[in-house]
Amino acid sequence: MKKLILTTFVLFSGLGILFAGDGCADYASVKDLSKTTPEIVLTSNNLQLLKYSDHNGTTRFTIQNLDGTVVSENMSRLELRIDFPEIEKKFES
């Protein structure tokens, strides 16, 4: 009886592993999700504009106070233009 239970368990475990396959192949690893080191591109009115590239190579922006408190992060150029037009105008020039 113990052999039957053990054999059934091993059989179903093997089938489960066989059918599961490599299900994580399409997910990004932690290494892929990392972003480049932010670069301070503008300091104005007690705020800093930091520019970096995300895992897709897209340029993203973060705004933080001079003390390091994040005001807004992971913004595209369009979001920067809409939310902080005065900073975006200074960034263009």
N, C-alpha and C positions, 0 to 999 in steps of 0.2 A: 504494500500500500504506500509506503514511504517512497519507494522507487517511482511509482506512478505519479505521485504528486510532484516529486522533484523533476521528473522527465517532462511533465506538463508545464511546470514553471519555466524550465530552461527552454523548451520549445516556444512558448509564447513570448519570452524575453527576446529570444533570437529573432522571431518574426517582427516584434515591435521595433527592434533596432534596424532590421532590414528595411522595413517600410518607412521608418522615420527619415532615413537618408541624411543628406546634408542640408537641413532646413535653414541654417543660419548663413548660408553663402551670400544671400542678397542684402544682408544687414551690414551697416558700416561699423567698423571697429572703433574703439576708443581713440586709436591713433588717427583715424580719418576725421574724427570730429573735432580735433584740436584746431585752433586758429593760430594765425601768425602772431608774433609779438606786436602789440599796438604801438603805433608811432604817433607822438603828439604833433599835430599839424597846425594847431591854432590855439592861442590862449587869449581870452577876451572876457571882460566883465566877470572875473572870478570863476570862469568856466574854461575847461580844456576840451578840445575836440581831438579825439583819438581815432586813427584810421588803421584798419587791419583787413586781412582777407580771410574769409571763412573757408570751410573744407571744400567748397565748390570753386574757389578762386574768386568769388564775388567780393567786391570792396564793401565793407560795412563800417559804420561809425558808432562811437560811444561818446557821450558827453558826461563829464564828471566835474565836480567842484574841485578847487585847488587842494582841499583836504582829502580828496580821494573818494568822496561819496558819489556814487553813480546816479546821475539824473535820468539818463535814458541810454539804453544800450541796444546793440544789434539792429541799427537803423540803416536802411538803404539811403541812397542819395535823395530820392524822392521824399522819403519820410523826413529826412533832415531839412529839406526845403520847405515842407509843410509845417513841421513842428517848431523849427528854429530858423526862420527866414533871415534874421539879422546875422546869425553865425554863418549861414550858408552863403550870404552875400560877401562876407569878409573872407570866406574860404575861397571863393571864386577869384577874388582879386589878388 
